[in-house]
Amino acid sequence: MQLTRSQSLLDRARRVIPGGVNSPVRAFRGVGGVPPFITRGQGAHIEDADGNSYIDYVCSWGPLLLGHRHPAILSAIGDALETGTSFGAPTEREVVFAEKIRAAVPSMEMVRLVNSGTEATMSALRVARGFTGRDLCVKFEGCYHGHVDSLLVKAGSGLATLGIADTAGVPESFAATTIALPYNSIPAVEEAFRLHGARIAAIIVEPVAGNMGCVPPAPGFLESLRELCTRHGAVLIFDEVMTGFRVAPGGAQQRYGIRPDLTTLGKVIGGGLPIAAYGGRADIMEKVAPSGPVYQAGTLSGNPLAVAAGMAMLDELAANPSVYDVLEARAAALCADPPPGVTVNRVGSMFTFFFTSHPVTDYESARRSDTAKFARFFHHMLERGVYLAPSQFEAGFVSAAHTGEDIAHTVAAAREFFA
């Protein structure tokens, strides 16, 4: 595999872009090598600047549930482009889109569109604090909720890969508003409420963690969070930026039967374009300006192109509910029969191969993985045309465009490495 053109582009990029990439997880730091610069995607495949082709399990970090360049999404974007790219004013599409989201995720009685998952979680947390009049937030180690100052505490994912415990540039006073607890540990949450219950505004959680690798909730974990928040008057926020519409039509909250107070969505609802949303109980969302005193705004929120792509995505999923059966079957085949020394976690079409023989249930158990062996595995797979996330601490994704042949090729390449 040659990466001559990608190497040249990376050299140029490093002169004008920090590290040569516009998001740290795109770098291959920690596993070495040059990231392929991608030129085109089609279905479950991508091609780089050197002409190498790969089966794609990154899927733009989750949103491409239907694969690259789905015809319905391309058509919707083209139609929207005929009317304009941005207005900074209300449009009918925004109303219809919000109605579609509410129909699919009933806990989101009211919805506000924003531009990124970070913006959604930042806003949901601000609304929770404004609603409760409290200042503390509980998050879980290894869960990433965007690069919000107060939430960049033991945030997993890129921070774990880069070996950064927290991050420079965040004042201690911001970090002090966040209580970071072990994922899947209800005793730790109970103790936090015992010590600080009157000050805890919200618990924010990835109902299926995806940023320390895929880590499912333990039986009873989400149910206990719901009960504790109700008992103590705190707001339960499900960060479903990654899981929303991916692990089930109504997200993880449908899959596990839990109704949060607020939900953040992103990824899939944009169909590959940048858009996100937050929403929840009407009495909480009525606190958002201009209805209430909690200010949040965005010039490009509800962008016509992104909304059109998102509506096309949701319409396709609603018209073809069997896509979830296909995703489940393809992902199950991909993750079947791991060899000794490898633990596979999977929820729906999200998965991670952890290079450890022990169960992975939280951030500390994920960190015990053999990252050096993962690096060798990653490069082995890349050289055989399989594109995985360049980090042990990221989830992979199966799309509806992956075929049985794609899965078989991937499994064969993995078995070659393990042999």
C-alpha positions as CSV (number, residue, x, y, z in Angstrom):
1,M,0.0,0.0,0.0
2,Q,1.4,3.4,-1.1
3,L,0.6,6.6,0.7
4,T,2.9,9.0,-1.3
5,R,0.2,11.5,-2.1
6,S,-1.3,11.4,1.4
7,Q,2.2,11.9,2.9
8,S,2.6,15.0,0.7
9,L,-0.8,16.4,1.7
10,L,0.0,15.7,5.4
11,D,3.3,17.7,5.0
12,R,1.4,20.6,3.5
13,A,-1.3,20.4,6.1
14,R,1.1,20.5,9.0
15,R,2.2,23.9,7.8
16,V,-1.2,25.4,8.0
17,I,-3.3,23.1,10.3
18,P,-2.3,22.1,13.9
19,G,-1.0,18.6,13.6
20,G,-2.2,18.5,10.0
21,V,-5.7,17.5,10.9
22,N,-8.9,19.4,11.9
23,S,-9.8,16.9,14.6
24,P,-7.3,15.0,16.8
25,V,-8.9,11.6,16.2
26,R,-8.1,11.8,12.5
27,A,-4.4,11.7,13.3
28,F,-2.6,8.4,13.5
29,R,-0.5,9.5,16.4
30,G,0.0,6.6,18.8
31,V,-0.2,4.1,16.0
32,G,2.3,5.8,13.7
33,G,2.0,6.2,10.0
34,V,0.3,8.6,7.7
35,P,-3.5,9.0,7.7
36,P,-5.0,8.3,4.2
37,F,-6.4,11.5,2.8
38,I,-9.8,10.5,1.6
39,T,-11.1,11.6,-1.8
40,R,-14.4,9.7,-2.3
41,G,-16.9,7.4,-0.6
42,Q,-19.5,5.1,-2.0
43,G,-21.6,2.7,-0.1
44,A,-19.4,1.0,2.5
45,H,-16.2,1.9,0.7
46,I,-13.8,4.9,0.6
47,E,-10.9,5.7,-1.6
48,D,-7.8,7.8,-0.7
49,A,-5.6,10.2,-2.7
50,D,-3.3,7.4,-3.7
51,G,-6.1,5.3,-5.1
52,N,-6.2,2.8,-2.2
53,S,-9.7,1.4,-1.5
54,Y,-11.0,0.5,2.0
55,I,-14.0,-1.1,3.6
56,D,-15.0,1.7,5.9
57,Y,-15.9,1.0,9.6
58,V,-15.5,4.6,10.7
59,C,-18.5,5.8,8.7
60,S,-17.6,9.5,9.4
61,W,-17.5,8.5,13.1
62,G,-21.0,7.1,13.1
63,P,-23.5,9.2,11.1
64,L,-23.4,7.2,7.8
65,L,-25.9,4.6,8.9
66,L,-26.9,4.1,5.2
67,G,-23.4,4.4,3.9
68,H,-21.7,7.0,1.7
69,R,-23.6,9.0,-0.9
70,H,-27.0,7.4,-0.4
71,P,-29.2,8.5,-3.3
72,A,-32.1,9.8,-1.2
73,I,-29.8,12.0,0.8
74,L,-28.0,13.3,-2.2
75,S,-31.3,14.1,-3.9
76,A,-32.6,15.9,-0.8
77,I,-29.5,18.1,-0.6
78,G,-29.8,18.9,-4.3
79,D,-33.4,20.0,-3.9
80,A,-32.5,22.2,-0.9
81,L,-29.6,23.7,-2.7
82,E,-32.1,25.1,-5.3
83,T,-33.7,27.2,-2.6
84,G,-30.6,28.6,-0.9
85,T,-27.8,27.6,1.5
86,S,-28.6,29.6,4.6
87,F,-31.2,32.1,5.7
88,G,-30.7,32.8,9.4
89,A,-34.5,32.8,9.6
90,P,-37.2,30.2,10.3
91,T,-38.1,27.7,7.6
92,E,-40.8,25.1,7.3
93,R,-38.2,22.3,7.0
94,E,-37.1,23.0,10.6
95,V,-40.6,22.5,11.9
96,V,-41.1,19.3,10.0
97,F,-37.7,18.0,11.1
98,A,-38.4,18.7,14.7
99,E,-41.7,16.9,14.4
100,K,-40.0,13.9,12.9
101,I,-37.5,13.8,15.7
102,R,-40.2,14.0,18.4
103,A,-42.2,11.2,16.8
104,A,-39.1,8.9,16.8
105,V,-37.9,10.0,20.3
106,P,-41.0,10.7,22.4
107,S,-39.1,12.0,25.4
108,M,-38.0,15.0,23.3
109,E,-41.3,16.9,23.7
110,M,-39.6,20.0,22.4
111,V,-36.5,20.2,20.2
112,R,-33.9,22.9,19.5
113,L,-31.6,22.4,16.5
114,V,-27.9,23.2,16.7
115,N,-24.8,22.6,14.7
116,S,-22.7,20.0,16.5
117,G,-22.8,17.4,19.3
118,T,-20.6,19.6,21.4
119,E,-23.1,22.5,21.1
120,A,-26.0,20.2,21.9
121,T,-24.4,18.8,25.1
122,M,-23.2,22.3,26.2
123,S,-26.7,23.7,25.7
124,A,-28.5,20.8,27.4
125,L,-26.2,21.2,30.5
126,R,-26.8,24.9,30.6
127,V,-30.6,24.4,30.4
128,A,-30.4,21.8,33.2
129,R,-28.5,24.2,35.5
130,G,-31.0,27.0,34.6
131,F,-34.0,24.8,35.3
132,T,-32.7,23.4,38.6
133,G,-30.8,26.5,39.9
134,R,-27.9,24.1,40.7
135,D,-24.3,24.1,39.5
136,L,-22.8,20.6,39.7
137,C,-22.9,18.0,37.0
138,V,-22.1,14.3,37.2
139,K,-20.4,12.6,34.3
140,F,-18.7,9.3,33.8
141,E,-15.0,8.5,33.2
142,G,-14.3,7.7,29.6
143,C,-17.5,9.3,28.4
144,Y,-17.0,12.1,25.9
145,H,-19.6,14.9,25.5
146,G,-17.8,17.2,23.1
147,H,-15.1,19.7,23.9
148,V,-17.1,21.6,26.5
149,D,-14.7,23.1,29.1
150,S,-16.5,21.7,32.2
151,L,-16.9,18.2,30.6
152,L,-13.3,17.6,29.5
153,V,-12.6,15.6,32.6
154,K,-11.5,12.0,32.1
155,A,-13.2,12.2,28.7
156,G,-11.7,9.1,27.0
157,S,-11.4,8.8,23.3
158,G,-8.8,11.1,21.7
159,L,-7.7,12.2,25.1
160,A,-7.0,8.6,26.2
161,T,-5.2,7.9,22.9
162,L,-3.0,11.0,23.2
163,G,-2.3,10.2,26.9
164,I,-3.8,13.5,28.1
165,A,-5.5,13.2,31.4
166,D,-7.5,16.4,31.0
167,T,-6.5,19.4,28.8
168,A,-4.7,22.7,29.0
169,G,-6.8,25.8,28.7
170,V,-9.6,24.7,31.1
171,P,-9.7,26.8,34.3
172,E,-9.8,24.7,37.5
173,S,-13.0,26.5,38.4
174,F,-14.8,25.1,35.4
175,A,-13.6,21.5,36.0
176,A,-14.6,21.9,39.6
177,T,-18.3,22.0,38.6
178,T,-18.0,18.4,37.3
179,I,-18.0,15.2,39.3
180,A,-16.4,12.3,37.3
181,L,-17.4,8.8,38.4
182,P,-16.7,5.3,37.2
183,Y,-19.1,4.2,34.4
184,N,-21.5,1.5,35.5
185,S,-21.0,2.2,39.2
186,I,-24.2,3.0,41.0
187,P,-22.6,3.0,44.5
188,A,-20.4,5.9,43.3
189,V,-23.4,7.8,42.1
190,E,-25.3,7.2,45.3
191,E,-22.3,8.5,47.3
192,A,-22.1,11.6,45.1
193,F,-25.8,12.4,45.8
194,R,-25.2,11.8,49.5
195,L,-22.4,14.3,49.6
196,H,-23.6,16.9,47.0
197,G,-27.3,16.1,46.2
198,A,-28.6,19.6,46.8
199,R,-26.1,21.0,44.3
200,I,-26.3,18.4,41.5
201,A,-28.2,19.8,38.5
202,A,-27.8,16.9,36.2
203,I,-26.3,13.5,35.3
204,I,-25.0,13.3,31.7
205,V,-24.3,9.9,30.4
206,E,-23.6,8.1,27.1
207,P,-26.2,5.3,27.5
208,V,-23.9,3.2,25.5
209,A,-20.4,4.5,25.9
210,G,-18.5,5.0,22.6
211,N,-15.5,7.0,23.5
212,M,-13.6,4.5,25.6
213,G,-14.5,2.0,23.0
214,C,-18.0,0.5,22.9
215,V,-19.0,-0.2,26.5
216,P,-22.7,-1.2,27.2
217,P,-24.5,-0.2,30.3
218,A,-24.6,-2.9,33.0
219,P,-28.0,-4.3,33.8
220,G,-29.8,-1.9,36.1
221,F,-27.3,1.0,35.6
222,L,-29.5,3.3,33.5
223,E,-32.6,2.4,35.5
224,S,-30.8,3.4,38.7
225,L,-29.7,6.7,37.2
226,R,-33.3,7.4,36.3
227,E,-34.5,6.6,39.8
228,L,-31.7,8.7,41.6
229,C,-32.3,11.7,39.4
230,T,-36.1,11.6,40.0
231,R,-35.5,11.2,43.8
232,H,-33.1,14.0,44.1
233,G,-34.7,16.5,41.6
234,A,-31.7,16.3,39.1
235,V,-32.1,16.2,35.3
236,L,-31.1,13.0,33.6
237,I,-29.4,13.8,30.2
238,F,-28.8,11.0,27.7
239,D,-26.0,12.0,25.3
240,E,-27.3,10.1,22.3
241,V,-25.1,12.0,19.8
242,M,-23.6,8.6,18.8
243,T,-26.4,6.1,19.7
244,G,-29.4,8.1,18.5
245,F,-31.1,6.3,15.6
246,R,-28.1,4.0,15.4
247,V,-28.7,1.3,18.1
248,A,-32.5,1.5,17.6
249,P,-34.9,3.8,15.8
250,G,-35.6,5.7,19.0
251,G,-32.0,5.4,20.3
252,A,-30.6,3.7,23.3
253,Q,-33.5,5.0,25.4
254,Q,-35.8,2.9,23.3
255,R,-33.5,-0.1,23.3
256,Y,-33.2,0.0,27.1
257,G,-36.7,1.4,28.0
258,I,-35.5,4.5,29.9
259,R,-37.0,8.0,29.5
260,P,-34.4,10.7,30.2
261,D,-35.4,14.3,30.9
262,L,-33.2,15.7,28.1
263,T,-31.5,14.1,25.1
264,T,-28.8,15.2,22.8
265,L,-28.7,14.0,19.2
266,G,-26.2,14.3,16.3
267,K,-24.4,12.1,13.8
268,V,-27.2,10.1,12.2
269,I,-29.7,12.9,12.2
270,G,-27.5,14.9,9.8
271,G,-27.1,12.1,7.2
272,G,-23.4,13.1,6.9
273,L,-23.9,16.9,7.2
274,P,-23.2,18.9,10.4
275,I,-26.3,19.2,12.5
276,A,-27.4,18.2,16.0
277,A,-30.2,18.8,18.4
278,Y,-31.2,18.8,22.1
279,G,-34.6,18.4,23.6
280,G,-36.7,16.9,26.2
281,R,-39.5,17.7,28.7
282,A,-41.5,20.7,27.7
283,D,-41.3,22.3,31.1
284,I,-37.5,22.2,30.9
285,M,-37.2,23.3,27.3
286,E,-39.5,26.2,27.9
287,K,-36.6,27.7,29.9
288,V,-34.7,28.2,26.6
289,A,-34.7,31.7,25.0
290,P,-36.8,33.3,23.7
291,S,-39.4,31.4,25.8
292,G,-37.3,31.5,29.0
293,P,-34.1,32.9,30.6
294,V,-31.5,30.4,29.4
295,Y,-29.8,31.9,26.4
296,Q,-28.6,29.8,23.5
297,A,-28.3,30.8,19.8
298,G,-26.7,29.9,16.5
299,T,-26.7,31.6,13.1
300,L,-26.5,28.4,11.1
301,S,-28.8,26.4,13.4
302,G,-31.4,24.6,11.2
303,N,-29.3,25.1,8.1
304,P,-31.5,24.1,5.0
305,L,-29.0,21.7,3.5
306,A,-28.3,19.8,6.8
307,V,-32.0,19.7,7.7
308,A,-32.8,18.3,4.2
309,A,-30.2,15.6,4.6
310,G,-31.4,14.8,8.1
311,M,-35.0,14.5,7.0
312,A,-34.1,12.2,4.1
313,M,-32.2,10.0,6.5
314,L,-35.0,9.8,9.0
315,D,-37.5,9.2,6.2
316,E,-35.4,6.3,4.8
317,L,-35.2,4.7,8.3
318,A,-38.9,5.1,8.9
319,A,-39.8,3.6,5.5
320,N,-37.3,0.7,5.9
321,P,-37.4,-0.4,9.6
322,S,-35.8,-3.8,8.6
323,V,-32.5,-1.9,8.1
324,Y,-32.0,-2.5,11.8
325,D,-32.2,-6.2,11.4
326,V,-29.6,-6.0,8.6
327,L,-27.3,-3.9,10.8
328,E,-27.7,-6.3,13.7
329,A,-27.0,-9.4,11.6
330,R,-23.9,-7.8,9.8
331,A,-22.4,-6.6,13.1
332,A,-23.0,-9.9,14.8
333,A,-21.2,-11.8,12.0
334,L,-18.3,-9.3,12.2
335,C,-17.9,-9.7,16.0
336,A,-18.5,-13.5,16.3
337,D,-15.9,-15.9,17.8
338,P,-13.2,-13.5,19.1
339,P,-9.9,-15.3,19.7
340,P,-8.3,-15.7,23.2
341,G,-7.0,-12.4,24.5
342,V,-9.6,-10.3,22.7
343,T,-12.8,-9.0,24.2
344,V,-15.5,-7.8,21.8
345,N,-18.2,-5.4,23.0
346,R,-21.1,-4.7,20.7
347,V,-24.5,-3.0,20.9
348,G,-26.4,-3.1,17.7
349,S,-24.1,-1.8,14.9
350,M,-21.5,-0.3,17.3
351,F,-18.5,-2.5,18.3
352,T,-15.0,-2.5,19.6
353,F,-12.3,-5.2,19.6
354,F,-10.4,-4.7,22.9
355,F,-7.0,-6.4,23.2
356,T,-7.6,-7.7,26.7
357,S,-8.8,-11.0,28.0
358,H,-10.9,-9.3,30.7
359,P,-14.4,-7.9,30.4
360,V,-14.5,-4.2,29.6
361,T,-17.1,-2.4,31.7
362,D,-15.6,1.0,32.4
363,Y,-12.7,3.3,31.6
364,E,-10.2,1.6,33.9
365,S,-10.8,-1.8,32.4
366,A,-10.7,-0.4,28.8
367,R,-7.3,1.2,29.7
368,R,-5.9,-2.2,30.5
369,S,-6.0,-3.1,26.8
370,D,-2.8,-3.9,25.0
371,T,-2.6,-0.7,22.8
372,A,0.7,-1.8,21.2
373,K,-1.0,-5.0,19.9
374,F,-4.0,-2.9,18.7
375,A,-1.6,-0.7,16.7
376,R,-0.2,-3.8,14.9
377,F,-3.7,-5.0,14.3
378,F,-4.8,-1.6,13.0
379,H,-2.0,-1.5,10.4
380,H,-2.4,-5.1,9.4
381,M,-6.1,-4.4,8.6
382,L,-5.4,-1.1,6.9
383,E,-2.9,-2.8,4.6
384,R,-5.6,-5.3,3.7
385,G,-8.1,-2.6,2.8
386,V,-10.0,-2.4,6.1
387,Y,-10.4,1.1,7.6
388,L,-10.9,1.1,11.4
389,A,-10.6,3.9,13.8
390,P,-6.9,4.5,14.7
391,S,-7.5,4.1,18.4
392,Q,-8.2,1.3,20.8
393,F,-10.6,3.6,22.6
394,E,-13.1,4.3,19.8
395,A,-16.2,2.4,18.6
396,G,-16.5,1.0,15.1
397,F,-19.7,1.2,13.0
398,V,-21.4,-1.1,10.6
399,S,-23.6,0.5,7.9
400,A,-26.5,-0.8,6.0
401,A,-24.3,-0.6,2.9
402,H,-21.9,-3.2,4.2
403,T,-22.4,-6.5,2.4
404,G,-21.8,-10.1,3.5
405,E,-18.7,-10.0,1.3
406,D,-17.4,-7.0,3.1
407,I,-17.9,-8.7,6.4
408,A,-16.3,-11.9,5.2
409,H,-13.2,-10.1,3.9
410,T,-12.8,-8.2,7.2
411,V,-13.2,-11.4,9.3
412,A,-10.6,-13.2,7.1
413,A,-8.1,-10.3,7.4
414,A,-8.6,-10.3,11.2
415,R,-8.2,-14.1,11.5
416,E,-4.9,-13.8,9.5
417,F,-3.6,-11.4,12.1
418,F,-4.7,-13.5,15.0
419,A,-3.2,-16.6,13.5
